[in-house]
Amino acid sequence: MDYLYHFDRTAPFYSGPPFQLSSFQRVAHQLTTTSRPKLVEILLRQNELLGASKASLENVRRLADPSTYVVATGQQVGLFSGPAFTLYKALTAVRLAQHLSDQGLPCVSVFWLATEDHDLEEVANTAVLDEEYNLVQLADSGQRPAPQSSVGFVKLSAAISTVLDRLDSLLATAPARIELMADLRASYRPGAPWGQAFGRLMARLFGRWGVVMLDALDEDIHRLAQPVYTRALQQAPSLRDKLRLRTAQLEAAGYHAQVNVTDDSTLLFVAHEGNRLALRQQGGKFLLKEDGQVTASSLEDRLRSRPLDFTPNALLRPIVQDQLLPTVAYVAGPAELAYHAQVNALYPEFGRPQPVIFPRASFTLMDGRVQRWMERYQLCVEDAWQGEEHLRRRIAASGFAPGWSERLDQTERELTNLLENLRADIETIDPTLLNVLNHTQEKFKYQFERLKGKISRAALRRSEELARHQLLLLRYLYPERKLQERAVSGIYFLARAGYGLLDHLLGNIQTHSSDHQVLGY
């Protein structure tokens, strides 16, 4: 919240205010990239494999020009594109790249496919809503070569066809499901690598805006980034000290460190028997959980011969990204924004400027039925976010016995004032009785809240329609007590509204603010 609305309080931990053009210009003037031709070669190969559009391939070629910069974003490669906010991140990168280009800073948008991550359980499922707005989980356990292998090495199982059929049946009444299901079936095929399936779908969704995909789990990419990995090995103690100092600085400023840095942390993972394991360091000696002690020289030899065995942790990944790309901005979610306050301490050690961290757009979407109910009961999305009891009262107040809720609130205020008016008299007579008054006020408030809750429940019990609407609104706007964009897959909304929804969302993304927006479709 401070980053968004009181940047001066967070300024020591970031490169510049996210809504000022001068921040991006300052980063661009500091950027130097020596590997553009090789980078273009790799990205052309990757994007052609994913079936990228002509616009995306042209944007890859534009990166050969030293005057072209990158607005980057990325996400774990979730099933069927994962939560809706993944689409919002990509669209925010598109919008920001357009804005900066219009302001004289030519940019293309690049989406980093986080295929190196090994948390398959987190990305192996997604969810859509059925006709009653119940959250329905869809999953594919995948074919994994090792228990902790990077997701990019996992292949979709034969069950993915059944999962797609199940999705098709759930979206049976959705107007745009045919186009969406065709793209999903073309991307998610049995035996396809997990990251490739995700990348193919994203390339289809965002190709008209020229979004470039970058698959991190690529040996040529790792060879380009090898200097970063080498420095992370050679300077592991000093980098750890920098991060622990930054943790202390954040805590002293009243914040927290999003990523825990321990006494034996390094910034690297190393492959061992197909598993992605954290590399630790104790007393100057490197350790792998399953392999015991390893020497620095053997690790450096391995890095030269098998660079794909080394992958970055969350704090090093941005450094790798910005070693490869001329990044002026990175579009981040809330957790990413937090850990970039730590990463900021590392950029000088690698001779790179930190890009501007731009907060992604955030939306709650409403279909026509939900919009009608919201208008009928005079609700806003915050009413759902405040929970079942609050939403029940608001619907009952508008839909049954108009005015009773306001009369109850007025009565509560009057009784509260009556008790408060006794305070001066009680203090004069016997100050020790003030504690009794405070206790009485607390009991009164508790009992009155119980009374209001019972009245609202009684009102809803007398109206089956109101009770049903309250339940459906809560399921839709606040599924399982989560923001809609985190619980529901973006493909659900694309199936309901069509691909034109992406244009609608893009047109509503602001470059001067990231306030949450509520949009109908």
C-alpha positions in Angstrom: 0.0 0.0 0.0 2.9 2.4 0.7 4.5 1.5 -2.6 1.2 2.4 -4.4 0.1 5.5 -2.4 3.1 6.7 -0.4 6.1 5.8 -2.5 8.4 8.1 -0.6 8.2 5.7 2.3 9.5 2.8 0.2 11.9 4.8 -2.1 15.1 3.3 -0.6 14.1 -0.2 -1.7 13.1 0.4 -5.4 14.4 2.1 -8.5 11.7 4.8 -8.8 8.0 5.7 -8.6 6.0 3.4 -10.9 3.7 6.0 -12.3 6.3 8.6 -13.5 7.7 8.5 -17.0 11.1 9.8 -15.7 11.5 6.5 -13.7 11.5 4.4 -16.9 13.7 6.9 -18.8 16.3 6.8 -16.1 16.5 3.0 -16.2 16.7 3.0 -20.0 19.7 5.4 -20.0 21.6 3.0 -17.7 20.9 -0.1 -19.7 23.6 -1.9 -21.8 23.1 -5.3 -23.4 25.8 -7.2 -25.2 24.0 -10.3 -26.3 21.1 -9.0 -28.3 21.9 -10.9 -31.5 22.1 -14.2 -29.7 19.0 -13.4 -27.6 17.0 -12.7 -30.8 18.2 -16.0 -32.3 17.0 -17.9 -29.2 13.7 -16.1 -28.9 12.9 -16.6 -32.6 13.4 -20.4 -32.1 11.3 -20.5 -29.0 8.5 -18.5 -30.3 8.3 -20.2 -33.7 8.0 -23.5 -31.7 5.1 -22.1 -29.8 3.3 -21.0 -33.0 3.8 -17.3 -32.3 2.1 -14.6 -34.4 3.8 -12.5 -37.0 3.5 -9.5 -34.6 5.3 -11.4 -31.9 8.1 -12.6 -34.2 8.5 -9.0 -35.5 8.8 -7.8 -31.9 11.6 -10.4 -31.3 13.5 -8.9 -34.3 13.0 -5.4 -32.9 15.0 -6.4 -29.9 18.1 -6.4 -32.1 17.8 -2.6 -32.1 19.6 -1.1 -29.1 16.9 1.6 -28.9 14.2 -1.0 -28.2 13.5 -2.0 -24.5 11.4 -4.5 -22.7 8.4 -4.5 -20.4 8.7 -7.9 -18.8 6.3 -10.0 -16.7 5.9 -13.7 -16.0 4.2 -16.3 -14.1 4.2 -20.0 -13.1 2.9 -22.1 -16.0 -0.5 -23.0 -14.5 -2.9 -25.4 -16.1 -5.0 -23.7 -18.8 -3.2 -20.4 -18.0 -3.9 -20.6 -14.3 -5.7 -18.0 -12.3 -7.3 -15.0 -14.0 -4.6 -12.6 -12.7 -2.1 -14.3 -15.1 -4.1 -12.8 -18.0 -4.2 -9.4 -16.2 -0.4 -9.5 -15.8 0.2 -10.1 -19.5 -2.3 -7.4 -20.5 -0.7 -4.9 -18.1 2.6 -5.5 -19.8 1.0 -4.9 -23.2 -0.6 -1.7 -22.0 2.6 -0.3 -20.3 4.7 -1.2 -23.4 2.2 0.7 -25.6 2.2 3.7 -23.2 6.0 3.9 -23.0 6.3 3.5 -26.8 3.9 6.4 -27.3 6.0 8.5 -24.9 9.1 7.9 -27.0 10.6 4.9 -25.3 10.1 2.0 -27.8 9.2 -1.2 -25.9 8.0 -4.7 -26.5 6.3 -6.9 -23.9 8.0 -10.2 -22.9 6.3 -12.9 -20.9 8.7 -15.1 -18.8 7.5 -18.7 -18.6 8.6 -19.9 -15.2 9.4 -23.4 -16.3 12.3 -23.7 -13.9 10.0 -23.8 -10.9 9.5 -27.2 -9.3 6.3 -26.7 -7.4 4.1 -28.8 -9.7 1.3 -29.1 -7.1 0.8 -25.3 -7.2 0.3 -25.2 -11.0 -1.2 -28.7 -11.8 -4.8 -27.5 -11.1 -7.1 -24.7 -12.0 -10.8 -23.9 -11.3 -13.9 -22.7 -13.2 -17.4 -22.0 -12.0 -20.4 -24.1 -12.9 -23.9 -22.7 -13.5 -24.5 -22.3 -9.8 -21.1 -20.6 -9.4 -19.7 -23.5 -7.5 -15.9 -23.6 -7.8 -15.0 -26.8 -9.8 -11.4 -28.0 -9.6 -9.6 -29.4 -12.7 -6.3 -31.1 -12.5 -3.6 -33.1 -14.3 -1.0 -34.7 -12.1 1.4 -34.8 -15.1 4.3 -37.2 -15.9 7.2 -36.2 -13.7 10.7 -37.5 -14.3 11.6 -36.9 -10.6 9.7 -35.9 -7.5 11.2 -32.3 -7.5 11.9 -31.8 -11.2 11.4 -28.5 -12.8 7.9 -28.1 -14.2 9.4 -27.6 -17.7 10.5 -31.2 -17.7 7.0 -32.5 -16.7 4.7 -33.8 -19.5 1.0 -33.7 -19.6 -0.6 -37.1 -18.9 -3.1 -39.0 -21.0 -5.7 -37.8 -18.6 -5.5 -34.2 -20.0 -8.0 -35.2 -22.7 -10.6 -36.3 -20.1 -9.9 -33.0 -18.2 -10.6 -31.0 -21.4 -13.8 -33.0 -21.9 -14.9 -32.2 -18.4 -14.1 -28.5 -18.9 -16.1 -28.5 -22.2 -19.1 -29.9 -20.3 -18.8 -27.3 -17.6 -18.8 -24.5 -20.2 -21.6 -26.1 -22.3 -23.7 -22.9 -22.3 -20.8 -20.5 -22.7 -21.2 -18.5 -25.9 -17.5 -18.4 -26.8 -16.5 -21.9 -25.6 -16.0 -23.4 -29.1 -13.1 -21.1 -30.0 -11.6 -21.4 -26.6 -11.8 -25.2 -26.5 -10.2 -25.4 -29.9 -7.2 -23.4 -28.7 -7.0 -25.4 -25.5 -7.0 -28.7 -27.3 -4.4 -27.5 -29.8 -2.2 -26.5 -26.9 -2.8 -29.1 -24.2 -2.1 -32.5 -25.7 -1.1 -35.7 -24.0 2.7 -35.9 -23.7 3.3 -32.2 -24.4 5.8 -30.5 -22.1 3.9 -28.5 -19.4 5.6 -25.2 -20.2 5.2 -25.6 -23.9 1.4 -26.2 -23.6 1.1 -23.0 -21.5 3.3 -21.0 -23.9 1.2 -22.1 -26.9 -2.0 -21.0 -25.3 -0.6 -17.7 -24.2 0.9 -17.1 -27.7 -2.6 -17.6 -29.2 -4.3 -15.3 -26.7 -1.7 -12.5 -26.9 -0.2 -12.9 -30.3 -2.2 -10.0 -31.8 -0.4 -7.6 -29.4 3.0 -9.1 -30.3 3.8 -10.5 -26.8 7.0 -12.4 -26.8 7.3 -15.7 -24.9 10.6 -16.6 -23.1 11.0 -20.2 -21.9 13.5 -20.0 -19.0 14.4 -23.7 -19.1 16.6 -23.5 -22.2 20.3 -24.4 -22.4 21.1 -21.5 -24.7 19.3 -19.1 -22.3 21.4 -20.5 -19.4 24.6 -20.1 -21.3 23.8 -16.4 -21.9 23.1 -16.0 -18.2 26.2 -18.0 -17.1 28.0 -14.9 -15.7 25.2 -14.4 -13.3 25.3 -17.9 -12.0 29.1 -17.8 -11.7 29.0 -14.6 -9.7 26.2 -16.1 -7.5 28.6 -19.0 -6.7 31.8 -17.0 -6.2 30.2 -14.3 -4.1 27.7 -16.3 -2.2 28.7 -15.1 1.3 28.8 -11.4 0.4 25.5 -11.6 -1.5 23.9 -13.3 1.5 25.2 -10.5 3.7 23.7 -7.9 1.4 20.3 -9.6 1.6 20.4 -10.0 5.4 21.3 -6.4 5.7 18.3 -5.5 3.5 16.1 -7.7 5.7 17.2 -5.6 8.7 16.6 -2.4 6.8 13.1 -3.5 5.8 12.1 -4.5 9.3 13.5 -1.3 10.7 11.2 0.6 8.3 8.2 -1.4 9.5 8.0 -3.9 6.6 8.9 -7.6 6.2 11.2 -9.7 4.1 9.1 -11.6 1.6 11.8 -14.3 1.1 13.5 -15.7 4.1 17.3 -15.6 3.9 19.0 -18.0 6.3 22.6 -18.4 7.5 23.2 -21.1 4.8 21.2 -19.7 1.9 22.5 -19.2 -1.6 20.7 -17.9 -4.6 20.9 -21.1 -6.6 19.2 -24.4 -7.1 21.2 -27.3 -8.6 19.9 -30.4 -10.3 20.6 -33.8 -8.7 19.1 -37.0 -10.1 16.5 -35.0 -11.9 15.5 -33.1 -8.8 15.8 -29.3 -8.3 17.5 -28.9 -4.9 18.5 -25.7 -3.0 22.3 -25.2 -2.8 23.3 -24.3 0.7 26.6 -23.1 2.1 28.0 -23.7 5.6 31.4 -22.6 6.7 32.4 -21.9 3.2 31.5 -25.4 2.0 28.6 -26.0 -0.5 26.0 -28.6 0.4 23.2 -30.3 -1.5 20.5 -32.0 0.5 20.8 -35.4 -1.3 24.5 -35.2 -2.3 26.4 -34.0 0.7 29.4 -31.6 0.3 30.4 -30.3 -3.1 33.4 -28.1 -3.9 33.2 -24.6 -5.5 35.5 -25.7 -8.3 33.4 -28.7 -9.1 30.3 -26.5 -9.2 32.0 -24.1 -11.5 33.1 -26.9 -13.8 29.6 -28.2 -13.9 28.2 -24.8 -14.6 30.4 -24.5 -17.7 29.6 -28.0 -19.0 26.0 -28.3 -17.9 24.5 -24.8 -17.4 21.0 -26.1 -17.4 21.7 -27.9 -14.1 21.7 -24.4 -12.3 18.5 -22.4 -11.8 17.9 -19.2 -9.8 15.8 -18.8 -6.7 13.2 -16.1 -6.4 15.7 -13.4 -5.6 18.2 -14.2 -8.4 15.6 -14.8 -11.1 15.0 -11.1 -11.7 18.8 -10.6 -12.1 19.0 -13.4 -14.6 16.0 -11.9 -16.5 17.6 -8.5 -16.6 21.0 -9.8 -17.6 19.3 -11.2 -20.7 16.7 -8.5 -21.5 16.9 -4.7 -21.7 14.2 -4.4 -19.1 12.9 -1.0 -18.2 9.9 -2.3 -16.3 8.7 -5.5 -14.7 4.9 -6.0 -14.1 4.6 -7.6 -10.7 1.9 -9.0 -8.4 1.8 -8.1 -4.7 4.2 -10.8 -3.5 6.7 -10.1 -6.3 6.5 -6.4 -5.5 7.4 -7.2 -1.9 10.4 -9.4 -2.7 11.8 -6.9 -5.3 12.5 -4.7 -2.3 15.1 -7.4 -1.4 16.3 -7.9 -5.0 17.0 -4.2 -5.2 20.1 -4.8 -2.9 21.5 -7.2 -5.5 21.4 -5.3 -8.7 24.6 -3.1 -8.0 26.5 -6.4 -7.3 25.7 -7.6 -10.8 26.2 -4.2 -12.6 22.6 -3.9 -13.7 19.9 -1.2 -12.9 16.7 -2.5 -11.3 13.8 -2.0 -13.7 10.7 0.0 -12.5 8.4 -2.4 -10.7 5.0 -1.8 -12.1 2.0 -3.2 -10.2 -0.3 -5.4 -12.3 -3.9 -4.5 -13.0 -6.5 -6.1 -10.7 -10.1 -6.9 -11.6 -13.3 -8.4 -10.4 -15.5 -9.3 -13.4 -19.3 -9.5 -13.3 -21.6 -11.2 -15.8 -25.1 -9.8 -16.6 -26.9 -11.8 -13.9 -24.6 -10.7 -11.2 -24.7 -7.1 -12.4 -28.5 -7.1 -12.1 -28.4 -8.5 -8.6 -25.8 -5.9 -7.5 -28.0 -3.1 -8.9 -31.2 -4.6 -7.3 -29.7 -4.8 -3.9 -27.6 -1.7 -4.2 -24.4 -3.6 -3.5 -20.7 -3.1 -4.2 -18.0 -5.8 -4.4 -16.7 -4.8 -1.0 -20.0 -6.1 0.5 -19.0 -9.6 -0.6 -15.4 -9.2 0.6 -16.7 -8.3 4.1 -18.1 -11.8 4.4 -21.3 -13.7 4.5 -22.9 -12.0 7.5 -22.4 -8.5 6.1 -23.6 -9.5 2.6 -26.7 -11.1 4.2 -27.6 -7.9 6.0 -27.1 -5.8 3.0 -29.3 -8.0 0.8 -32.0 -8.3 3.5 -31.9 -4.6 4.0 -32.6 -3.9 0.3 -34.7 -6.8 -0.6 -37.0 -7.3 2.4 -38.6 -4.9 4.9 -36.9 -1.7 3.5 -35.5 0.6 6.1 -35.2 -1.9 9.0 -31.4 -2.1 8.8 -31.1 1.7 8.9 -33.5 1.8 11.9 -31.5 -0.8 13.7 -28.2 1.2 13.1 -29.9 4.4 14.3 -31.1 2.6 17.4 -27.6 1.3 18.1 -26.1 4.7 17.8 -28.7 6.2 20.1 -28.2 3.6 22.8 -24.4 3.9 22.5 -24.7 7.7 23.0 -26.9 7.2 26.0 -24.3 5.0 27.7 -21.5 7.4 26.7 -23.4 10.3 28.2 -23.3 8.6 31.6 -19.5 8.6 31.5 -19.0 12.1 33.1 -21.6 11.4 35.8 -20.1 8.1 36.7 -16.6 9.5 36.8 -17.8 12.2 39.3 -19.6 9.7 41.5 -17.1 6.9 41.5 -14.3 6.6 38.8 -13.8 3.0 39.6 -17.1 2.3 38.0 -15.8 3.3 34.6 -14.5 -0.2 34.0 -18.0 -1.5 34.6 -19.3 1.0 32.0 -16.7 -0.1 29.5 -17.6 -3.7 30.0 -21.3 -2.9 29.7 -20.7 -1.1 26.4 -18.7 -4.1 25.0 -21.4 -6.5 26.0 -24.1 -4.3 24.5 -22.2 -4.0 21.2 -21.7 -7.8 21.1 -25.4 -8.5 21.9 -26.7 -5.9 19.4 -24.5 -7.4 16.6 -26.0 -10.8 17.4 -29.5 -9.3 17.3 -28.9 -7.7 13.9 -27.5 -11.0 12.5 -30.5 -13.0 13.7 -32.9 -10.5 12.2 -31.1 -10.6 8.8 -31.1 -14.4 8.8 -34.7 -14.4 9.7 -35.5 -12.0 6.9 -33.6 -14.3 4.4 -35.3 -17.4 5.7 -38.6 -15.8 4.8 -37.4 -15.2 1.2 -35.9 -18.2 -0.5 -34.9 -16.0 -3.5 -32.9 -13.5 -1.4 -31.1 -16.3 0.3 -30.2 -17.9 -3.0 -29.0 -14.6 -4.4 -26.8 -14.0 -1.4 -25.2 -17.5 -1.8 -24.6 -17.1 -5.5 -23.1 -13.6 -5.2 -20.7 -14.8 -2.5 -19.6 -17.8 -4.6 -19.0 -15.6 -7.6 -17.4 -12.5 -6.1 -15.5 -14.1 -3.2 -15.1 -17.8 -4.0 -13.8 -19.7 -1.0 -12.9 -16.4 0.6 -10.4 -15.5 -2.1 -10.3 -12.7 -4.6 -12.0 -13.8 -7.7 -8.9 -13.3 -9.8 -6.9 -15.7 -7.6 -9.5 -18.5 -7.4 -11.1 -18.6 -10.9 -9.2 -19.3 -14.1 -9.2 -16.7 -16.8 -10.4 -19.2 -19.4 -13.8 -19.3 -17.6 -14.4 -15.6 -18.4 -13.0 -15.9 -21.9 -15.5 -18.7 -22.6 -18.4 -16.6 -21.2 -17.5 -13.3 -22.8 -15.3 -14.2 -25.8 -11.8 -13.0 -26.7 -13.1 -9.5 -27.0 -13.0 -9.5 -23.2 -9.2 -9.1 -23.5 -9.6 -5.9 -25.4 -12.1 -4.7 -22.9 -9.7 -5.3 -20.0 -6.8 -3.8 -21.9 -8.8 -0.6 -22.5 -9.4 -0.2 -18.8 -5.8 -0.7 -17.6 -4.4 2.5 -16.3 -0.7 3.6 -16.4 -1.1 6.1 -13.7 -2.8 3.9 -11.1 -3.4 0.2 -10.2 -6.6 0.6 -8.2 -8.7 -2.6 -8.3 -11.5 -2.3 -10.9 -14.9 -3.9 -11.1 -16.0 -4.6 -14.8 -19.1 -6.0 -16.3 -19.2 -8.1 -19.4 
